[in-house]
Amino acid sequence: MVTVKIGSEDVLVPLDVPPRMRGKYLESYLKITKESGRLMLFAGDQKVEHLNRDFCGPKISPQDADPEHLFRIANRGRIGVFAAQLGLIARYGMDYPEVPYLVKLNSKTDLVKTDQMDPVSRQLVEVDQAAEFAEGSGLDLLGVGYTIYLGSEHEAQMLREAAQIVYQAHRKGLVTVLWIYPRGKAVKDEKDPQLIAGATGVAAALGSDFVKVNYPREEGARSEEIFKEAVAAAGRTKVVCAGGASRDPASFFQELFDQIHVSGAAGNATGRNIHQKDLEEAVRMCDAISAITLDDAGAEEALRIYQGKEGS
């Protein structure tokens, strides 16, 4: 297993990063990617997005009922960054100052369904507020994130907010991640490969460093092959895949390996497949995912790490 390493000379700094903030941006980028150029994002924003059903129920560890479980995992697991709302970070961050953080600037619940109203998720916190919080708290804030529902009748509002966030974040030397999901009454197939590619192209046009999308699906096609279109459409914006609902770790690891080594993706953004497990298992899951993402480990090697059999 060989760890991929990059240096500051390998990072392309966008022109909206002011010269005086170039050093901070490089530091943020290298930290958030663990000097690999790839992103292992542990998603902890579902307390709003999915309410409590992702944290309590059958096949979910009782430990997940406590919000602090997310921070315990982020503190012990090998991750690039932990994404959560600012309020949650403010309530628990003082006990976990070593965790690398990304503030999710917008969120919505899923109570209002698409057939009732097209989705819209407005900004809750400003970039300046997140930066001010980081300075006052001393926490290691590396980036900000924002969700766009492409195809919603409200997409214009979200596109403008996202564009402003990317620009303002880069002015502060922060890395940006856009969650972009085609969703709304105008969208017939949320996982259509060309539509997913369209989403990554939008992220490139908005100047984001990373874009998180769903893995495309098409009958009769191999997802790792059709996903290449989305990676190409993103250009210099790096593409990561959403982890999705909890499932068999072996298939999860193989899919992640294929996304990176066949499709050309640059990492992953995983929530439920990590935090629904108890602490020890969740930490091993983080380490296994990071082995693939950051170290170019194979799926079988990642499975051994997850099972606690590495070195055997």
Number of C-alpha atoms within 10 A of each C-alpha: 10 9 15 14 15 15 12 14 8 12 14 11 19 15 12 17 20 15 13 11 16 20 15 18 27 21 18 20 28 24 18 26 22 22 21 20 21 28 29 26 29 29 24 25 23 20 18 15 15 14 15 13 12 20 23 16 13 9 9 18 15 15 17 21 18 11 16 17 20 25 22 19 26 29 18 18 23 21 25 30 26 30 27 25 23 22 11 16 19 13 11 15 20 12 13 16 14 13 22 21 27 30 28 26 24 25 20 20 14 12 10 11 11 14 9 10 13 18 24 22 18 17 19 14 15 17 25 13 11 20 20 12 15 18 12 9 14 12 19 18 24 27 30 27 26 26 25 29 22 26 21 22 16 18 20 15 15 21 19 12 18 28 15 14 24 27 20 18 25 27 19 21 26 27 25 25 29 28 23 21 21 24 22 24 14 13 14 11 15 18 19 18 22 15 20 28 23 19 28 32 21 21 31 21 13 19 24 27 24 25 30 26 24 21 22 24 18 12 6 6 10 11 19 22 15 20 24 18 19 25 23 18 20 24 14 17 23 24 31 30 22 19 24 14 11 18 11 8 18 14 12 18 24 16 18 25 24 19 26 21 16 15 21 21 25 24 28 27 23 23 23 21 20 24 32 25 23 16 21 14 18 24 23 24 27 27 20 30 30 25 23 26 31 27 17 18 19 19 23 14 19 28 23 16 20 23 14 15 11 12 7 6
